[in-house]
């Protein structure tokens, strides 16, 4: 029997991200010698049949049908928010007021104003907080950060990012919540572009100004249909009323960043054949790196001081024990996957709680990301550069 201190989790929501987070809580003690042991106390959702099934399938002890009752429970230390974006602020603020630590899915909020209120609530109530930008916790991404910090790439000139998906290209894909601005805040921008923004801030620094364009290719979609699971959905076979799509399908923007870094970004859910092509490339005076989430263990590295004839990108499998997190898993070359990014993130969060220190990315990171998202939308609308 483990004598580690228990950290009791209450999760609001239970679908795509709920499964990813639940898996991470259950597997964390298997891989990491973390001072805290997650205890899956309770899960919350409005549909009692569905939330009870999720509780049983994902290993939770109990369930609630009202998130307010979950937050009020005195056997919960951490509230984990994996619900649609428009609910994040209300739940997080209530959790902070109740003295609970908080982890929430991205983007932090719908608006900058909401994000500011969330930051105020966690700071005022002195609770720890984290935004689940799990791609920061890929070993190869952490290794990129290490190379940059050590000066191996020298002064950075370019940051280039593309996040390409294709799951809503079918015009019969129904009007799911991700396509409604009042629920999601934005489309490809906030859903996947937010990840690219956070990775850029983590790796090379803050945004100074942006110039953007956005497009909605399919203006109307069928109302209804099965939209319950993850990124998949199916329209009803019956004739249906159509509803307006109120978010972007694609966004592209230029950015001037700290230290004169020239940024080029694209996010779209209309790039046929790309399931989750989260790519980045960084070019510096001494070298370059390339990374792609669909091949997440591999990192391409070019170093300018290699001898003539041997110059070019080399491919590194970031599973050696010298690579971040790799020592917690399998022998070199035995690759890890998407789910392990959440385990790595949870390890950082709980180590912060155990040491009474703030882990990152936190709500302040989420607020900074929200400001960039807002500037991009304003730039696309006003057709001009927007300063941050």
C-alpha positions in Angstrom: 0.0 0.0 0.0 1.4 3.4 -1.0 2.1 5.8 1.8 2.1 8.8 -0.5 -0.3 11.7 0.2 -3.5 11.5 -1.8 -4.7 14.3 -4.0 -8.4 14.0 -4.6 -9.7 14.9 -8.1 -13.1 16.0 -9.1 -13.6 16.3 -12.9 -16.3 18.3 -14.7 -17.0 16.6 -18.1 -16.2 13.2 -19.3 -15.9 13.0 -23.1 -12.7 13.2 -25.3 -10.5 15.2 -22.9 -12.2 13.5 -19.9 -10.9 10.2 -21.1 -7.4 11.6 -21.7 -7.2 13.2 -18.3 -8.6 10.1 -16.5 -6.0 7.9 -18.2 -3.2 10.2 -17.1 -4.4 10.2 -13.4 -4.5 6.4 -13.4 -1.1 5.9 -15.1 0.9 8.7 -13.4 1.9 6.6 -10.4 3.0 3.8 -12.7 5.7 5.9 -14.4 6.6 8.8 -12.1 7.6 8.8 -8.4 5.4 11.8 -7.8 4.9 12.9 -4.1 1.2 13.0 -4.6 -1.1 10.0 -5.6 -4.2 11.1 -7.7 -7.4 9.7 -6.3 -10.3 9.8 -8.8 -13.1 10.8 -6.3 -15.9 12.1 -8.5 -16.9 13.0 -12.1 -19.7 15.4 -13.1 -22.0 15.6 -16.1 -25.6 16.6 -16.8 -26.7 13.3 -18.4 -26.9 10.8 -15.5 -26.9 7.7 -17.6 -23.8 8.8 -19.6 -21.9 10.2 -16.6 -22.5 7.0 -14.6 -21.2 4.9 -17.5 -18.1 7.2 -17.8 -17.5 6.9 -14.0 -17.5 3.1 -14.3 -15.5 2.9 -17.5 -12.8 5.4 -16.4 -12.3 4.3 -12.8 -14.0 7.1 -10.8 -15.5 6.5 -7.4 -18.7 8.5 -7.7 -20.5 11.0 -9.9 -22.6 14.1 -9.6 -25.1 15.6 -12.1 -24.4 19.2 -11.0 -20.9 20.6 -11.1 -21.8 22.9 -8.2 -22.3 19.9 -5.9 -19.0 18.6 -7.0 -17.2 21.8 -6.1 -19.0 21.9 -2.7 -17.8 18.5 -1.7 -15.2 18.6 1.1 -13.5 15.4 -0.2 -12.2 17.2 -3.4 -8.8 19.0 -3.6 -8.6 19.7 -7.4 -11.2 20.6 -9.9 -10.4 19.4 -13.5 -12.5 21.2 -16.2 -12.9 19.3 -19.5 -16.1 20.9 -20.6 -16.8 23.2 -23.7 -15.0 26.5 -23.6 -18.0 28.8 -22.6 -18.2 27.0 -19.3 -14.6 27.4 -18.2 -14.8 30.8 -16.5 -17.9 30.1 -14.4 -16.7 26.7 -13.1 -13.1 27.8 -12.5 -14.1 31.0 -10.6 -16.5 29.0 -8.4 -13.8 26.4 -7.8 -11.3 29.1 -6.8 -13.8 30.7 -4.4 -14.2 27.2 -2.8 -10.4 27.0 -2.3 -9.9 24.2 -4.9 -6.8 23.9 -7.1 -7.8 24.0 -10.8 -6.7 22.4 -14.1 -8.6 23.3 -17.2 -8.6 22.5 -20.9 -7.6 25.1 -23.4 -8.4 27.8 -24.5 -8.7 29.3 -21.0 -11.8 31.3 -21.7 -14.0 32.8 -24.4 -12.7 36.3 -24.0 -9.8 38.3 -22.5 -12.2 39.7 -19.9 -13.2 36.3 -18.8 -9.6 35.2 -18.6 -8.7 38.2 -16.5 -11.5 37.4 -14.1 -10.2 33.8 -13.8 -6.7 35.0 -13.1 -8.0 37.4 -10.5 -10.0 34.5 -8.8 -7.1 32.1 -8.5 -4.7 34.8 -7.3 -7.1 36.2 -4.8 -7.9 32.8 -3.4 -4.3 31.6 -3.5 -5.0 28.3 -5.3 -2.8 26.6 -7.9 -3.9 26.6 -11.5 -2.9 25.1 -14.8 -4.0 25.2 -18.5 -3.8 21.8 -20.3 -1.5 22.7 -23.2 -0.2 19.2 -23.3 2.0 19.6 -26.4 4.5 21.5 -24.2 5.1 18.1 -22.6 6.2 16.2 -25.6 9.8 15.1 -24.9 11.0 16.4 -28.4 9.4 19.8 -27.7 11.0 20.0 -24.3 14.3 19.0 -25.9 13.8 21.9 -28.4 13.5 24.2 -25.5 16.7 22.8 -24.0 18.6 23.4 -27.3 17.4 27.0 -27.5 18.1 27.7 -23.9 21.6 26.3 -24.3 22.2 28.6 -27.3 22.7 25.6 -29.7 20.5 27.4 -32.3 22.0 30.8 -31.7 19.8 33.9 -32.4 16.4 32.8 -33.6 15.2 34.3 -36.9 12.1 32.4 -37.9 9.2 30.6 -36.1 6.9 28.7 -38.5 3.9 26.7 -37.4 1.1 24.9 -39.2 -1.7 23.1 -37.4 -3.7 21.1 -40.0 -6.8 19.0 -39.6 -9.6 17.9 -41.9 -12.4 16.5 -39.7 -15.1 19.0 -40.6 -14.6 19.1 -44.4 -17.8 17.2 -45.1 -20.6 19.8 -45.6 -23.0 17.3 -43.8 -20.9 17.4 -40.7 -23.4 18.8 -38.2 -23.4 22.1 -36.4 -21.5 20.8 -33.3 -20.5 23.1 -30.4 -17.0 23.7 -31.9 -18.8 25.6 -34.8 -20.7 28.0 -32.6 -19.0 31.1 -31.4 -21.1 31.5 -28.3 -19.8 28.1 -27.0 -16.3 27.8 -28.5 -15.2 31.4 -28.8 -13.6 30.8 -32.2 -13.0 27.9 -34.7 -9.7 26.6 -35.9 -8.1 29.6 -34.2 -9.0 28.7 -30.6 -9.3 25.0 -31.1 -5.9 24.2 -32.6 -4.3 27.6 -33.3 -4.2 28.2 -29.5 -1.8 25.2 -29.3 0.5 26.8 -31.8 0.4 30.1 -30.0 1.2 28.5 -26.7 4.1 26.4 -28.1 5.6 29.6 -29.7 5.4 31.5 -26.5 6.9 28.6 -24.6 9.8 28.1 -27.0 10.8 31.6 -28.3 8.9 34.3 -26.4 6.0 36.7 -26.5 4.1 38.1 -29.4 4.4 41.8 -30.1 2.0 42.3 -33.1 0.0 40.2 -35.5 -1.6 40.6 -39.0 -4.3 37.9 -39.8 -6.9 36.6 -42.2 -9.7 34.2 -41.4 -12.2 32.3 -43.5 -15.3 30.2 -43.0 -15.7 28.0 -46.1 -19.0 26.3 -45.2 -21.4 28.9 -43.9 -24.3 26.6 -42.9 -24.5 23.1 -41.5 -27.3 20.7 -40.5 -28.6 21.2 -37.0 -28.7 18.1 -34.8 -27.2 14.7 -35.5 -24.8 12.8 -33.3 -22.1 15.2 -32.0 -21.3 13.5 -28.7 -17.9 12.1 -29.3 -14.5 13.7 -29.6 -13.8 15.2 -33.0 -16.3 12.9 -34.8 -19.9 13.6 -35.6 -22.6 12.4 -38.0 -25.6 14.3 -39.5 -29.0 12.8 -39.3 -30.2 10.9 -42.4 -33.5 12.9 -42.2 -34.0 16.3 -43.8 -32.8 18.9 -41.4 -32.9 22.5 -40.6 -29.7 24.3 -41.4 -27.8 26.6 -39.0 -25.2 29.3 -39.4 -21.5 28.5 -38.7 -20.3 31.4 -36.6 -16.6 30.6 -36.3 -13.6 30.4 -38.6 -12.7 27.2 -40.5 -9.2 28.5 -41.2 -6.8 31.3 -40.0 -3.4 32.4 -41.2 -1.3 35.2 -39.6 2.0 36.8 -39.5 3.6 37.8 -36.2 6.4 39.9 -35.0 7.8 38.4 -31.8 10.4 39.2 -29.2 14.0 39.6 -30.2 12.9 40.3 -33.8 11.6 36.8 -34.5 9.6 36.6 -37.7 6.6 34.3 -37.2 4.3 32.6 -39.8 1.3 30.6 -38.5 -1.6 28.7 -40.1 -4.4 26.7 -38.5 -7.2 25.0 -40.5 -9.7 22.2 -40.2 -9.9 22.0 -44.1 -6.5 20.5 -44.9 -7.6 17.2 -46.5 -5.5 14.2 -45.5 -4.1 15.8 -42.4 -5.6 14.3 -39.2 -3.6 16.1 -36.6 -0.6 17.7 -38.4 0.7 20.0 -35.6 4.1 21.1 -37.1 6.7 23.7 -36.2 10.1 24.8 -37.6 12.5 27.1 -35.9 15.5 28.7 -37.8 18.4 30.2 -36.0 21.9 31.5 -36.8 23.5 28.3 -35.7 20.9 25.7 -36.6 17.3 24.7 -37.1 14.8 22.2 -35.8 11.6 20.7 -37.2 8.9 18.8 -35.3 5.5 17.2 -36.2 3.0 15.9 -33.7 2.0 13.0 -36.0 5.5 11.7 -35.6 6.0 13.1 -32.1 9.0 11.1 -31.0 11.1 12.3 -33.9 13.0 15.6 -34.0 14.8 16.9 -37.0 17.9 19.0 -36.2 20.3 20.9 -38.4 23.5 22.4 -37.0 25.4 24.9 -39.2 28.8 23.9 -37.8 28.7 20.4 -39.1 31.5 19.8 -41.6 30.8 20.3 -45.3 29.3 17.2 -46.9 27.6 16.2 -43.7 25.4 19.2 -43.3 21.6 18.7 -43.4 18.8 17.7 -41.1 19.5 14.7 -38.9 16.6 12.7 -37.3 16.7 12.1 -33.6 14.4 9.7 -31.8 13.8 11.5 -28.5 13.5 8.3 -26.4 17.1 8.3 -25.0 17.3 8.7 -21.2 19.0 12.1 -21.8 15.8 13.4 -23.4 13.1 15.0 -21.2 10.7 12.5 -19.6 12.1 9.6 -21.6 13.7 7.9 -18.5 10.3 7.5 -17.0 9.1 5.2 -19.8 10.7 2.5 -21.9 14.1 1.7 -23.3 15.4 3.9 -26.2 13.5 3.4 -29.4 10.4 2.2 -27.6 8.2 5.1 -28.5 5.5 6.8 -26.4 2.3 8.4 -27.6 -0.2 11.2 -27.3 -1.6 10.0 -24.0 1.8 10.3 -22.3 1.9 14.1 -22.9 -1.0 14.3 -20.4 0.8 12.1 -17.9 3.9 14.4 -18.1 1.7 17.5 -17.6 0.0 16.0 -14.6 3.3 15.1 -13.1 4.4 18.7 -13.3 1.1 19.9 -11.9 1.2 17.6 -8.8 4.9 18.3 -8.2 4.0 21.9 -8.0 1.1 21.2 -5.6 3.4 19.1 -3.4 6.0 21.9 -3.2 3.5 24.7 -2.9 4.8 26.1 -6.2 3.0 27.2 -9.3 3.4 24.8 -12.4 3.2 26.0 -16.0 1.4 26.7 -18.2 -0.8 28.5 -15.7 -3.8 30.8 -16.0 -1.5 33.8 -16.7 -0.2 31.8 -19.7 -3.8 31.2 -20.6 -4.5 34.9 -20.4 -1.5 35.8 -22.6 -2.7 33.2 -25.1 -6.2 34.7 -25.0 -4.8 38.2 -25.7 -3.0 36.8 -28.8 -6.2 35.1 -30.0 -8.2 38.3 -29.5 -5.6 40.3 -31.4 -5.7 37.9 -34.3 -9.5 38.1 -34.5 -9.4 41.9 -34.4 -6.7 42.0 -37.1 -8.7 39.8 -39.4 -11.8 41.9 -38.9 -10.2 45.3 -39.1 -7.6 44.2 -41.8 -4.6 45.7 -40.1 -1.7 45.0 -37.8 -2.7 44.7 -34.1 -0.2 45.3 -31.3 -0.2 43.4 -28.1 
